[in-house]
Amino acid sequence: MISIADNINSVSLRIQNATKSAGRQAGEVALLAVSKTKPSEAIRAAYAAGLRDFGENYLQEALQKIQELSDLSIQWHFIGPLQSNKTRQVAEHFHWIHTVDRLKIATRLSEQRPENMPLLNVCIQVNIDEEDSKSGVPLDEVKSLAADIAKLPRLCLRGLMCIPNPSHDQSTLAESFRKVAAVAEDLKSRHNTIDTLSMGMSQDMEVAIAEGSTIVRIGTAIFGERDYSGR
């Protein structure tokens, strides 16, 4: 039977090969294990195999896992949509959030981030395909939102995140990722904390890495298919 450790090795090799093919330096792309719907035991197995960064979408489920795994030195990333009445729990328990798309959310996160914790790392979620059904800020509004977030005292603006429309057309995916990367490059000249592009998942990580991703969010390729029947 293929283990989680075997899957991590396979994913790591894909990342290494894609990074090399893109002419980038080894180690430029970090692996974020997306553990939503998966039990704490699976996260422990991935941790034992060397992973330290884990992403969760569902807040209550994540808080339970954070408590159950408090003995491990995990960097927790919130990567799901966040309602304003849930910001305190993210501010108090996570190291990163990838899905900020409104100043109201960012302001609450900053106000609620405990003084004894490091700054909360923030990525702005970009609605790259401008779909009404998707979260994220339009590309032409990113610069303004970034400027406002950069002024908030308990946040560290790290970069951008996107989830493009699923597509088997590699050139379409590449174009979407390229647009986000171009905006991020422009932001770097304005904000010296910008260093992150959270782009790419199990099915499109190679394209994302070719276009500059620094974090790929991988779930299925590590933990297997998910069961959403209970949701």
N, CA, C and O of each residue as an XYZ file, in Angstrom:
924
protein
N       0.847     -1.198      0.000
C       0.000      0.000      0.000
C       0.886      1.252      0.000
O       1.864      1.327      0.744
N       0.539      2.222     -0.830
C       1.290      3.475     -0.895
C       0.955      4.304      0.338
O      -0.218      4.483      0.666
N       1.967      4.805      1.015
C       1.774      5.559      2.246
C       1.785      7.053      1.981
O       2.136      7.505      0.891
N       1.394      7.816      2.999
C       1.464      9.269      2.905
C       2.907      9.705      2.665
O       3.157     10.631      1.894
N       3.849      9.045      3.320
C       5.266      9.378      3.110
C       5.677      9.147      1.659
O       6.418      9.950      1.091
N       5.199      8.052      1.053
C       5.489      7.788     -0.363
C       4.912      8.894     -1.240
O       5.564      9.365     -2.173
N       3.687      9.300     -0.931
C       3.042     10.359     -1.706
C       3.813     11.675     -1.586
O       3.972     12.401     -2.568
N       4.282     11.971     -0.392
C       5.061     13.194     -0.192
C       6.343     13.150     -1.008
O       6.734     14.152     -1.608
N       6.989     12.011     -1.034
C       8.201     11.872     -1.851
C       7.902     12.107     -3.326
O       8.675     12.762     -4.026
N       6.771     11.569     -3.798
C       6.389     11.748     -5.204
C       6.100     13.210     -5.513
O       6.537     13.734     -6.538
N       5.358     13.869     -4.618
C       5.041     15.281     -4.822
C       6.313     16.128     -4.777
O       6.489     17.038     -5.587
N       7.188     15.827     -3.834
C       8.448     16.580     -3.716
C       9.284     16.448     -4.979
O       9.916     17.410     -5.416
N       9.284     15.256     -5.564
C      10.022     15.045     -6.815
C       9.406     15.855     -7.943
O      10.126     16.435     -8.756
N       8.072     15.900     -8.002
C       7.399     16.726     -9.012
C       7.792     18.193     -8.859
O       8.066     18.874     -9.847
N       7.819     18.669     -7.632
C       8.200     20.060     -7.377
C       9.639     20.304     -7.805
O       9.935     21.308     -8.453
N      10.537     19.386     -7.446
C      11.947     19.538     -7.815
C      12.121     19.566     -9.329
O      12.851     20.403     -9.861
N      11.453     18.655    -10.016
C      11.580     18.590    -11.475
C      11.002     19.834    -12.143
O      11.582     20.368    -13.088
N       9.846     20.292    -11.638
C       9.223     21.476    -12.226
C      10.069     22.719    -11.970
O      10.187     23.585    -12.836
N      10.653     22.802    -10.782
C      11.512     23.941    -10.452
C      12.737     23.969    -11.361
O      13.121     25.025    -11.865
N      13.334     22.827    -11.562
C      14.507     22.734    -12.438
C      14.132     23.063    -13.881
O      14.857     23.791    -14.560
N      13.006     22.532    -14.351
C      12.565     22.786    -15.730
C      12.290     24.266    -15.975
O      12.455     24.769    -17.087
N      11.868     24.954    -14.913
C      11.570     26.384    -15.037
C      12.822     27.247    -14.922
O      12.749     28.471    -15.024
N      13.968     26.607    -14.709
C      15.208     27.359    -14.571
C      15.327     28.084    -13.252
O      16.052     29.072    -13.140
N      14.619     27.597    -12.257
C      14.635     28.228    -10.940
C      15.541     27.448     -9.994
O      15.917     26.308    -10.266
N      15.883     28.087     -8.878
C      16.784     27.475     -7.917
C      16.060     26.440     -7.066
O      14.889     26.617     -6.728
N      16.750     25.368     -6.722
C      16.179     24.359     -5.830
C      15.790     24.998     -4.508
O      16.527     25.820     -3.964
N      14.637     24.619     -4.000
C      14.178     25.154     -2.726
C      13.350     26.414     -2.821
O      12.897     26.927     -1.798
N      13.136     26.933     -4.032
C      12.358     28.163     -4.184
C      10.859     27.946     -3.979
O      10.118     28.901     -3.745
N      10.415     26.694     -4.066
C       8.979     26.403     -3.987
C       8.704     25.553     -2.756
O       9.252     24.461     -2.611
N       7.857     26.057     -1.878
C       7.505     25.347     -0.650
C       6.243     24.518     -0.861
O       5.392     24.847     -1.687
N       6.144     23.436     -0.094
C       4.998     22.537     -0.166
C       4.082     22.774      1.033
O       4.489     22.603      2.182
N       2.845     23.168      0.751
C       1.819     23.325      1.774
C       0.850     22.156      1.650
O       0.162     22.018      0.639
N       0.797     21.315      2.682
C      -0.080     20.145      2.658
C      -1.499     20.565      3.058
O      -1.719     21.055      4.165
N      -2.443     20.370      2.161
C      -3.836     20.754      2.426
C      -4.543     19.564      3.078
O      -4.825     18.553      2.435
N      -4.818     19.719      4.366
C      -5.293     18.594      5.176
C      -6.779     18.679      5.522
O      -7.245     17.960      6.405
N      -7.523     19.541      4.844
C      -8.960     19.654      5.131
C      -9.648     18.293      4.942
O      -9.334     17.543      4.017
N     -10.575     18.003      5.826
C     -11.380     16.764      5.893
C     -10.560     15.544      6.312
O     -11.119     14.460      6.472
N      -9.259     15.698      6.490
C      -8.420     14.560      6.861
C      -8.182     14.545      8.369
O      -8.106     15.608      8.986
N      -8.064     13.370      8.971
C      -7.917     13.279     10.428
C      -6.527     13.708     10.893
O      -5.580     13.794     10.112
N      -6.448     13.969     12.186
C      -5.168     14.364     12.776
C      -4.093     13.310     12.568
O      -2.914     13.637     12.439
N      -4.503     12.034     12.535
C      -3.523     10.965     12.349
C      -2.807     11.094     11.010
O      -1.618     10.795     10.906
N      -3.533     11.540      9.988
C      -2.915     11.724      8.671
C      -1.908     12.870      8.705
O      -0.857     12.801      8.067
N      -2.235     13.919      9.449
C      -1.304     15.040      9.577
C      -0.056     14.595     10.338
O       1.057     14.989      9.989
N      -0.238     13.781     11.370
C       0.917     13.268     12.110
C       1.836     12.458     11.188
O       3.061     12.550     11.279
N       1.234     11.676     10.313
C       2.037     10.877      9.381
C       2.815     11.775      8.427
O       3.982     11.515      8.133
N       2.164     12.838      7.942
C       2.847     13.770      7.043
C       3.937     14.538      7.786
O       4.997     14.813      7.224
N       3.684     14.879      9.031
C       4.686     15.569      9.856
C       5.896     14.664     10.067
O       7.041     15.107      9.978
N       5.626     13.389     10.347
C       6.719     12.429     10.547
C       7.556     12.273      9.285
O       8.739     11.938      9.351
N       6.930     12.519      8.132
C       7.643     12.423      6.852
C       8.370     13.717      6.498
O       9.012     13.806      5.451
N       8.269     14.728      7.379
C       9.058     15.936      7.191
C       8.301     17.220      6.912
O       8.913     18.287      6.875
N       6.992     17.158      6.716
C       6.238     18.373      6.426
C       5.951     19.150      7.709
O       5.758     18.568      8.776
N       5.928     20.467      7.580
C       5.668     21.333      8.727
C       4.548     22.337      8.465
O       4.027     22.931      9.409
N       4.174     22.535      7.224
C       3.146     23.524      6.877
C       1.882     22.809      6.413
O       1.916     21.980      5.503
N       0.758     23.151      7.062
C      -0.510     22.498      6.755
C      -1.605     23.546      6.574
O      -1.691     24.513      7.329
N      -2.440     23.331      5.553
C      -3.504     24.266      5.229
C      -4.873     23.689      5.516
O      -5.152     22.533      5.197
N      -5.725     24.499      6.120
C      -7.075     24.090      6.470
C      -8.087     25.103      5.929
O      -7.837     26.309      5.911
N      -9.255     24.569      5.481
C     -10.310     25.408      4.920
C     -11.472     25.659      5.865
O     -12.126     26.698      5.790
N     -11.729     24.704      6.756
C     -12.924     24.755      7.594
C     -12.507     25.047      9.033
O     -11.804     24.252      9.657
N     -12.938     26.179      9.549
C     -12.385     26.709     10.781
C     -12.598     25.800     11.986
O     -11.643     25.510     12.707
N     -13.816     25.346     12.220
C     -14.067     24.538     13.410
C     -13.280     23.221     13.373
O     -12.736     22.782     14.386
N     -13.232     22.609     12.206
C     -12.438     21.384     12.042
C     -10.969     21.671     12.306
O     -10.283     20.884     12.958
N     -10.488     22.802     11.798
C      -9.082     23.155     11.968
C      -8.742     23.398     13.436
O      -7.693     22.961     13.909
N      -9.617     24.089     14.154
C      -9.343     24.389     15.554
C      -9.223     23.109     16.379
O      -8.399     23.029     17.290
N     -10.037     22.122     16.062
C      -9.950     20.842     16.765
C      -8.601     20.178     16.506
O      -7.968     19.657     17.423
N      -8.166     20.202     15.231
C      -6.876     19.600     14.891
C      -5.716     20.353     15.543
O      -4.760     19.737     16.014
N      -5.800     21.667     15.569
C      -4.742     22.463     16.190
C      -4.580     22.077     17.658
O      -3.463     21.993     18.169
N      -5.698     21.845     18.324
C      -5.639     21.419     19.722
C      -5.061     20.007     19.843
O      -4.214     19.744     20.696
N      -5.527     19.107     18.980
C      -5.077     17.711     19.050
C      -3.598     17.562     18.705
O      -2.945     16.620     19.154
N      -3.073     18.483     17.912
C      -1.696     18.383     17.439
C      -0.798     19.462     18.042
O       0.227     19.823     17.464
N      -1.190     19.965     19.197
C      -0.459     21.078     19.812
C       0.959     20.691     20.235
O       1.781     21.562     20.518
N       1.246     19.391     20.278
C       2.594     18.947     20.635
C       3.560     19.022     19.460
O       4.762     18.823     19.632
N       3.042     19.309     18.266
C       3.882     19.385     17.071
C       4.144     20.842     16.685
O       3.301     21.710     16.910
N       5.308     21.102     16.108
C       5.676     22.465     15.681
C       5.178     22.712     14.262
O       5.956     22.770     13.310
N       3.854     22.857     14.147
C       3.212     23.030     12.843
C       2.978     24.509     12.556
O       2.604     25.279     13.440
N       3.206     24.887     11.306
C       2.803     26.201     10.806
C       1.423     26.030     10.161
O       1.285     25.368      9.132
N       0.419     26.628     10.774
C      -0.958     26.480     10.291
C      -1.326     27.616      9.348
O      -1.137     28.792      9.657
N      -1.861     27.231      8.177
C      -2.288     28.189      7.152
C      -3.794     28.082      6.985
O      -4.314     26.989      6.761
N      -4.502     29.200      7.090
C      -5.936     29.185      6.793
C      -6.101     29.528      5.318
O      -5.649     30.578      4.862
N      -6.758     28.628      4.571
C      -6.851     28.812      3.122
C      -8.291     28.758      2.622
O      -8.531     28.591      1.426
N      -9.244     28.898      3.535
C     -10.651     28.893      3.149
C     -11.255     30.282      3.230
O     -10.614     31.207      3.730
N     -12.484     30.443      2.742
C     -13.176     31.734      2.874
C     -13.424     32.048      4.339
O     -13.703     31.149      5.131
N     -13.323     33.319      4.700
C     -13.439     33.710      6.097
C     -14.503     34.781      6.267
O     -14.460     35.831      5.626
N     -15.465     34.495      7.149
C     -16.492     35.471      7.495
C     -15.964     36.381      8.596
O     -15.107     35.984      9.385
N     -16.481     37.598      8.641
C     -15.947     38.581      9.581
C     -16.165     38.179     11.040
O     -15.410     38.602     11.916
N     -17.186     37.369     11.307
C     -17.430     36.962     12.696
C     -16.520     35.814     13.142
O     -16.612     35.359     14.282
N     -15.649     35.346     12.256
C     -14.739     34.247     12.590
C     -13.269     34.693     12.596
O     -12.366     33.873     12.764
N     -13.045     35.979     12.415
C     -11.660     36.442     12.269
C     -10.838     36.236     13.534
O      -9.647     35.938     13.448
N     -11.450     36.389     14.710
C     -10.682     36.282     15.950
C     -10.007     34.918     16.075
O      -8.848     34.829     16.479
N     -10.731     33.862     15.731
C     -10.165     32.517     15.874
C      -8.988     32.294     14.935
O      -8.021     31.623     15.294
N      -9.070     32.860     13.724
C      -7.934     32.767     12.812
C      -6.763     33.598     13.339
O      -5.615     33.154     13.314
N      -7.064     34.799     13.814
C      -6.011     35.680     14.328
C      -5.284     35.056     15.514
O      -4.092     35.297     15.700
N      -5.978     34.266     16.310
C      -5.398     33.719     17.531
C      -4.723     32.360     17.364
O      -3.964     31.936     18.236
N      -4.995     31.665     16.240
C      -4.519     30.282     16.132
C      -3.681     29.964     14.896
O      -3.049     28.908     14.846
N      -3.660     30.845     13.904
C      -2.968     30.535     12.653
C      -1.723     31.398     12.473
O      -1.595     32.476     13.054
N      -0.817     30.888     11.651
C       0.401     31.627     11.311
C       0.252     32.379      9.984
O       0.882     33.413      9.761
N      -0.599     31.829      9.110
C      -0.833     32.414      7.781
C      -2.327     32.417      7.479
O      -3.081     31.579      7.974
N      -2.738     33.382      6.652
C      -4.035     33.317      5.985
C      -3.818     33.710      4.533
O      -3.182     34.724      4.245
N      -4.348     32.902      3.617
C      -4.121     33.104      2.175
C      -5.318     33.751      1.476
O      -5.260     33.987      0.269
N      -6.388     34.039      2.191
C      -7.664     34.336      1.537
C      -8.250     35.691      1.907
O      -9.471     35.848      1.926
N      -7.416     36.656      2.195
C      -7.926     37.989      2.505
C      -8.317     38.701      1.210
O      -7.510     38.815      0.287
N      -9.549     39.171      1.154
C      -9.982     39.882     -0.055
C     -10.781     41.144      0.263
O     -11.348     41.768     -0.634
N     -10.825     41.524      1.559
C     -11.535     42.743      1.950
C     -10.767     43.416      3.077
O     -10.200     42.750      3.943
N     -10.756     44.736      3.054
C     -10.061     45.482      4.101
C     -10.711     45.241      5.456
O     -10.016     45.214      6.472
N     -12.018     45.067      5.493
C     -12.714     44.809      6.758
C     -12.147     43.574      7.448
O     -11.896     43.589      8.652
N     -11.947     42.501      6.675
C     -11.398     41.261      7.227
C      -9.975     41.498      7.728
O      -9.622     41.075      8.828
N      -9.170     42.167      6.927
C      -7.779     42.423      7.306
C      -7.709     43.275      8.572
O      -6.890     43.009      9.452
N      -8.545     44.280      8.668
C      -8.540     45.165      9.833
C      -8.892     44.395     11.101
O      -8.252     44.574     12.137
N      -9.899     43.548     11.020
C     -10.286     42.744     12.179
C      -9.175     41.777     12.572
O      -8.905     41.593     13.758
N      -8.536     41.165     11.596
C      -7.428     40.255     11.889
C      -6.299     40.988     12.614
O      -5.725     40.462     13.568
N      -5.990     42.176     12.171
C      -4.928     42.960     12.794
C      -5.298     43.346     14.225
O      -4.479     43.234     15.137
N      -6.525     43.797     14.410
C      -6.974     44.210     15.737
C      -7.016     43.033     16.718
O      -6.811     43.211     17.918
N      -7.283     41.835     16.200
C      -7.485     40.671     17.063
C      -6.243     39.786     17.187
O      -6.260     38.807     17.933
N      -5.182     40.111     16.479
C      -3.951     39.338     16.584
C      -3.288     39.613     17.931
O      -2.970     40.764     18.229
N      -3.072     38.578     18.758
C      -2.472     38.798     20.080
C      -1.083     39.434     19.983
O      -0.304     39.125     19.081
N      -0.794     40.323     20.927
C       0.484     41.030     20.932
C       1.665     40.087     21.156
O       2.786     40.373     20.736
N       1.404     38.961     21.820
C       2.506     38.046     22.120
C       2.785     37.050     21.002
O       3.638     36.175     21.150
N       2.070     37.178     19.882
C       2.297     36.312     18.732
C       3.012     37.087     17.630
O       2.897     38.310     17.561
N       3.754     36.379     16.762
C       4.351     37.068     15.611
C       3.272     37.665     14.722
O       2.102     37.294     14.825
N       3.657     38.579     13.855
C       2.697     39.143     12.911
C       2.049     38.023     12.100
O       2.696     37.029     11.771
N       0.777     38.191     11.784
C       0.058     37.213     10.979
C       0.410     37.417      9.508
O       0.208     38.506      8.970
N       0.931     36.384      8.856
C       1.291     36.462      7.442
C       0.040     36.421      6.579
O      -0.816     35.554      6.756
N      -0.065     37.361      5.643
C      -1.277     37.537      4.851
C      -0.978     37.486      3.360
O      -0.047     38.125      2.870
N      -1.798     36.703      2.648
C      -1.827     36.770      1.185
C      -3.204     37.289      0.755
O      -4.229     36.906      1.320
N      -3.208     38.138     -0.221
C      -4.462     38.622     -0.802
C      -4.926     37.616     -1.844
O      -4.163     37.228     -2.727
N      -6.192     37.195     -1.735
C      -6.734     36.277     -2.735
C      -7.227     37.067     -3.943
O      -8.020     38.000     -3.814
N      -6.745     36.677     -5.109
C      -7.100     37.344     -6.360
C      -8.128     36.501     -7.111
O      -7.938     35.300     -7.300
N      -9.199     37.127     -7.528
C     -10.190     36.464     -8.381
C      -9.722     36.626     -9.821
O     -10.165     37.518    -10.545
N      -8.820     35.741    -10.214
C      -8.111     35.927    -11.477
C      -9.032     35.823    -12.685
O      -8.825     36.511    -13.684
N     -10.044     34.970    -12.602
C     -10.955     34.810    -13.739
C     -12.218     35.639    -13.593
O     -13.128     35.551    -14.418
N     -12.271     36.458    -12.524
C     -13.361     37.408    -12.293
C     -14.732     36.742    -12.376
O     -15.639     37.230    -13.050
N     -14.860     35.623    -11.678
C     -16.137     34.927    -11.584
C     -16.915     35.438    -10.374
O     -16.355     35.583     -9.287
N     -18.198     35.710    -10.562
C     -19.018     36.212     -9.464
C     -19.125     35.204     -8.328
O     -19.295     35.586     -7.170
N     -19.025     33.912     -8.654
C     -19.194     32.871     -7.649
C     -17.929     32.613     -6.834
O     -17.959     31.844     -5.874
N     -16.824     33.248     -7.207
C     -15.553     32.997     -6.528
C     -15.166     34.150     -5.622
O     -15.470     35.313     -5.889
N     -14.478     33.788     -4.528
C     -13.924     34.803     -3.646
C     -12.703     35.431     -4.301
O     -12.149     34.902     -5.265
N     -12.301     36.563     -3.757
C     -11.101     37.210     -4.263
C     -11.366     38.602     -4.778
O     -12.495     38.960     -5.115
N     -10.308     39.377     -4.833
C     -10.388     40.749     -5.308
C      -9.961     40.796     -6.774
O      -9.028     40.089     -7.154
N     -10.620     41.611     -7.617
C     -10.186     41.737     -9.009
C      -8.750     42.257     -9.099
O      -8.285     42.981     -8.218
N      -8.071     41.886    -10.148
C      -6.668     42.275    -10.307
C      -6.462     43.787    -10.210
O      -5.475     44.248     -9.636
N      -7.392     44.551    -10.770
C      -7.190     46.004    -10.782
C      -7.429     46.661     -9.419
O      -7.241     47.869     -9.276
N      -7.840     45.880     -8.422
C      -8.052     46.430     -7.082
C      -6.990     45.953     -6.091
O      -6.988     46.360     -4.929
N      -6.093     45.092     -6.555
C      -5.099     44.501     -5.653
C      -4.164     45.562     -5.087
O      -3.877     45.561     -3.890
N      -3.690     46.460     -5.932
C      -2.709     47.451     -5.492
C      -3.253     48.312     -4.343
O      -2.545     48.583     -3.374
N      -4.501     48.732     -4.462
C      -5.107     49.578     -3.435
C      -5.289     48.809     -2.128
O      -4.990     49.327     -1.052
N      -5.783     47.568     -2.225
C      -5.989     46.768     -1.022
C      -4.653     46.454     -0.349
O      -4.550     46.485      0.877
N      -3.635     46.154     -1.150
C      -2.313     45.868     -0.590
C      -1.777     47.064      0.188
O      -1.201     46.898      1.263
N      -1.961     48.255     -0.345
C      -1.481     49.467      0.329
C      -2.163     49.644      1.678
O      -1.523     50.039      2.653
N      -3.455     49.354      1.738
C      -4.192     49.480      2.995
C      -3.773     48.409      4.001
O      -3.605     48.698      5.186
N      -3.606     47.177      3.529
C      -3.216     46.092      4.433
C      -1.811     46.330      4.992
O      -1.544     46.036      6.157
N      -0.926     46.858      4.163
C       0.459     47.087      4.594
C       0.543     48.064      5.761
O       1.550     48.085      6.469
N      -0.482     48.864      5.974
C      -0.488     49.840      7.070
C      -0.957     49.244      8.393
O      -0.806     49.871      9.441
N      -1.519     48.047      8.355
C      -2.082     47.450      9.565
C      -0.963     46.867     10.426
O      -0.119     46.130      9.915
N      -0.940     47.179     11.713
C       0.245     46.907     12.529
C       0.507     45.456     12.897
O       1.654     45.106     13.173
N      -0.508     44.595     12.913
C      -0.295     43.225     13.373
C      -0.296     42.216     12.235
O      -0.358     41.009     12.468
N      -0.226     42.716     10.993
C      -0.188     41.857      9.823
C       1.115     42.063      9.069
O       1.716     43.136      9.116
N       1.543     41.008      8.366
C       2.680     41.112      7.449
C       2.196     40.701      6.066
O       1.890     39.531      5.833
N       2.126     41.648      5.159
C       1.666     41.367      3.800
C       2.748     40.597      3.050
O       3.830     41.124      2.794
N       2.447     39.338      2.697
C       3.455     38.475      2.078
C       3.283     38.294      0.580
O       4.268     38.055     -0.117
N       2.048     38.401      0.053
C       1.903     38.198     -1.385
C       0.482     37.932     -1.807
O      -0.471     38.428     -1.207
N       0.356     37.128     -2.867
C      -0.938     36.885     -3.487
C      -1.231     35.398     -3.579
O      -0.325     34.565     -3.612
N      -2.514     35.088     -3.618
C      -2.994     33.712     -3.818
C      -4.063     33.722     -4.894
O      -4.822     34.684     -5.011
N      -4.127     32.657     -5.679
C      -5.207     32.547     -6.657
C      -5.603     31.099     -6.872
O      -4.817     30.178     -6.648
N      -6.846     30.919     -7.314
C      -7.367     29.611     -7.704
C      -8.004     29.795     -9.081
O      -9.164     30.198     -9.166
N      -7.281     29.511    -10.152
C      -7.865     29.694    -11.488
C      -8.926     28.644    -11.783
O      -9.010     27.615    -11.114
N      -9.730     28.927    -12.796
C     -10.715     27.943    -13.237
C     -10.010     26.646    -13.626
O      -8.963     26.693    -14.271
N     -10.556     25.493    -13.251
C      -9.968     24.229    -13.698
C      -9.942     24.174    -15.229
O     -10.927     24.509    -15.889
N      -8.831     23.759    -15.768
C      -8.705     23.706    -17.223
C      -7.658     22.671    -17.609
O      -6.633     22.526    -16.943
N      -7.932     21.955    -18.695
C      -6.939     21.035    -19.243
C      -6.025     21.760    -20.233
O      -5.055     21.189    -20.732
N      -6.348     23.018    -20.507
C      -5.556     23.818    -21.432
C      -4.414     24.483    -20.667
O      -4.626     25.443    -19.926
N      -3.222     23.969    -20.852
C      -2.070     24.466    -20.104
C      -1.797     25.944    -20.379
O      -1.381     26.677    -19.482
N      -2.029     26.377    -21.608
C      -1.747     27.777    -21.932
C      -2.720     28.715    -21.229
O      -2.346     29.823    -20.843
N      -3.966     28.278    -21.061
C      -4.954     29.089    -20.344
C      -4.571     29.226    -18.880
O      -4.623     30.318    -18.314
N      -4.187     28.112    -18.272
C      -3.741     28.144    -16.885
C      -2.506     29.028    -16.727
O      -2.418     29.837    -15.803
N      -1.566     28.860    -17.636
C      -0.329     29.635    -17.563
C      -0.616     31.128    -17.643
O      -0.001     31.921    -16.930
N      -1.541     31.510    -18.503
C      -1.877     32.933    -18.640
C      -2.458     33.488    -17.343
O      -2.132     34.603    -16.938
N      -3.324     32.702    -16.691
C      -3.913     33.149    -15.422
C      -2.836     33.336    -14.365
O      -2.792     34.368    -13.695
N      -1.970     32.343    -14.214
C      -0.891     32.445    -13.232
C       0.051     33.599    -13.558
O       0.543     34.281    -12.659
N       0.298     33.812    -14.841
C       1.231     34.864    -15.261
C       0.707     36.243    -14.885
O       1.481     37.118    -14.496
N      -0.588     36.440    -14.999
C      -1.195     37.733    -14.644
C      -0.997     38.038    -13.164
O      -0.657     39.159    -12.786
N      -1.214     37.022    -12.336
C      -1.046     37.218    -10.894
C       0.422     37.486    -10.563
O       0.730     38.350     -9.742
N       1.313     36.751    -11.198
C       2.742     36.942    -10.953
C       3.195     38.344    -11.342
O       4.050     38.929    -10.676
N       2.631     38.879    -12.407
C       3.004     40.230    -12.846
C       2.578     41.277    -11.820
O       3.319     42.221    -11.543
N       1.398     41.109    -11.265
C       0.928     42.043    -10.232
C       1.787     41.930     -8.981
O       2.124     42.936     -8.357
N       2.139     40.702     -8.620
C       3.000     40.501     -7.452
C       4.356     41.161     -7.652
O       4.909     41.742     -6.719
N       4.883     41.076     -8.844
C       6.181     41.687     -9.139
C       6.093     43.200     -8.979
O       7.021     43.830     -8.472
N       4.974     43.783     -9.414
C       4.780     45.226     -9.249
C       4.684     45.593     -7.770
O       5.218     46.617     -7.344
N       4.003     44.755     -6.991
C       3.857     45.034     -5.561
C       5.201     44.986     -4.838
O       5.405     45.714     -3.866
N       6.116     44.139     -5.301
C       7.431     44.031     -4.649
C       8.163     45.368     -4.631
O       8.925     45.652     -3.707
N       7.931     46.185     -5.651
C       8.601     47.478     -5.713
C       7.992     48.485     -4.736
O       8.563     49.547     -4.488
N       6.825     48.137     -4.185
C       6.116     49.038     -3.274
C       6.165     48.558     -1.819
O       6.097     49.359     -0.887
N       6.285     47.239     -1.643
C       6.227     46.659     -0.299
C       7.350     45.630     -0.160
O       7.366     44.624     -0.869
N       8.281     45.884      0.750
C       9.453     45.011      0.826
C       9.193     43.681      1.523
O      10.105     42.862      1.637
N       7.963     43.447      1.994
C       7.641     42.156      2.620
C       7.082     41.148      1.614
O       6.895     39.980      1.954
N       6.815     41.581      0.392
C       6.200     40.703     -0.606
C       7.231     39.696     -1.109
O       8.265     40.073     -1.660
N       6.935     38.409     -0.911
C       7.842     37.367     -1.400
C       7.101     36.069     -1.744
O       7.736     35.049     -2.013
N       5.769     36.101     -1.736
C       5.005     34.859     -1.821
C       3.971     34.885     -2.938
O       3.223     35.849     -3.098
N       3.949     33.796     -3.707
C       2.883     33.534     -4.674
C       2.322     32.158     -4.352
O       2.949     31.137     -4.636
N       1.143     32.141     -3.761
C       0.487     30.885     -3.400
C      -0.365     30.447     -4.590
O      -1.523     30.841     -4.722
N       0.230     29.627     -5.451
C      -0.435     29.222     -6.703
C      -0.103     27.766     -6.994
O       1.028     27.319     -6.807
N      -1.108     27.043     -7.451
C      -0.882     25.672     -7.888
C      -1.366     24.648     -6.897
O      -1.114     24.750     -5.696
N      -2.080     23.637     -7.425
C      -2.586     22.540     -6.623
C      -2.172     21.222     -7.273
O      -1.344     21.213     -8.183
N      -2.739     20.118     -6.813
C      -2.276     18.807     -7.266
C      -2.257     18.681     -8.784
O      -1.336     18.090     -9.348
N      -3.283     19.241     -9.454
C      -3.434     19.013    -10.883
C      -2.692     20.027    -11.754
O      -2.525     19.799    -12.952
N      -2.244     21.144    -11.173
C      -1.639     22.174    -12.028
C      -0.358     22.765    -11.429
O       0.048     23.865    -11.803
N       0.277     22.042    -10.505
C       1.429     22.630     -9.825
C       2.591     22.926    -10.777
O       3.303     23.914    -10.595
N       2.783     22.082    -11.781
C       3.910     22.311    -12.698
C       3.751     23.619    -13.468
O       4.720     24.355    -13.653
N       2.534     23.908    -13.916
C       2.283     25.161    -14.637
C       2.504     26.349    -13.708
O       3.114     27.345    -14.096
N       2.002     26.237    -12.474
C       2.148     27.321    -11.507
C       3.613     27.590    -11.186
O       4.031     28.744    -11.094
N       4.387     26.533    -11.019
C       5.811     26.697    -10.715
C       6.537     27.353    -11.881
O       7.422     28.184    -11.679
N       6.166     26.983    -13.085
C       6.784     27.594    -14.269
C       6.518     29.098    -14.328
O       7.308     29.852    -14.896
N       5.384     29.536    -13.731
C       5.018     30.954    -13.777
C       5.377     31.704    -12.500
O       4.989     32.861    -12.337
N       6.114     31.064    -11.590
C       6.651     31.799    -10.454
C       6.109     31.471     -9.083
O       6.455     32.152     -8.117
N       5.267     30.449     -8.956
C       4.729     30.093     -7.649
C       5.841     29.832     -6.635
O       6.882     29.266     -6.969
N       5.603     30.256     -5.387
C       6.545     29.957     -4.312
C       5.940     29.015     -3.269
O       6.666     28.452     -2.450
N       4.625     28.841     -3.293
C       3.944     27.869     -2.433
C       2.921     27.126     -3.281
O       2.062     27.751     -3.903
N       3.001     25.804     -3.311
C       1.955     25.011     -3.957
C       1.139     24.331     -2.857
O       1.689     23.807     -1.888
N      -0.183     24.352     -3.030
C      -1.119     23.846     -2.025
C      -1.605     22.462     -2.483
O      -2.439     22.349     -3.382
N      -1.070     21.422     -1.852
C      -1.298     20.070     -2.348
C      -2.060     19.245     -1.310
O      -1.607     19.097     -0.175
N      -3.210     18.712     -1.702
C      -3.994     17.883     -0.810
C      -4.160     16.470     -1.310
O      -3.632     15.532     -0.713
N      -4.894     16.303     -2.408
C      -5.228     14.982     -2.928
C      -3.991     14.142     -3.220
O      -3.968     12.949     -2.915
N      -2.965     14.748     -3.805
C      -1.766     13.993     -4.172
C      -0.987     13.513     -2.945
O      -0.131     12.635     -3.057
N      -1.281     14.086     -1.781
C      -0.637     13.640     -0.545
C      -1.537     12.707      0.254
O      -1.118     11.629      0.675
N      -2.783     13.139      0.458
C      -3.680     12.429      1.373
C      -4.721     11.553      0.681
O      -5.437     10.812      1.354
N      -4.820     11.621     -0.640
C      -5.838     10.862     -1.350
C      -7.133     11.638     -1.491
O      -7.256     12.763     -1.007
N      -8.096     11.024     -2.160
C      -9.378     11.680     -2.406
C     -10.087     11.996     -1.094
O      -9.920     11.300     -0.093
N     -10.886     13.070     -1.126
C     -11.611     13.488      0.072
C     -13.053     13.005      0.049
O     -13.650     12.799     -1.008
N     -13.589     12.832      1.246
C     -14.981     12.454      1.414
C     -15.742     13.654      1.960
O     -15.565     14.036      3.117
N     -16.586     14.243      1.127
C     -17.350     15.408      1.541
C     -18.795     15.050      1.935
O     -19.637     15.936      2.080
N     -19.071     13.769      2.105
C     -20.448     13.345      2.347
C     -21.004     13.892      3.653
O     -22.215     14.047      3.804
N     -20.115     14.182      4.593
C     -20.576     14.698      5.875
C     -20.757     16.192      5.914
O     -21.044     16.753      6.971
N     -20.591     16.865      4.759
C     -20.679     18.328      4.726
C     -21.905     18.777      3.950
O     -22.145     19.977      3.815
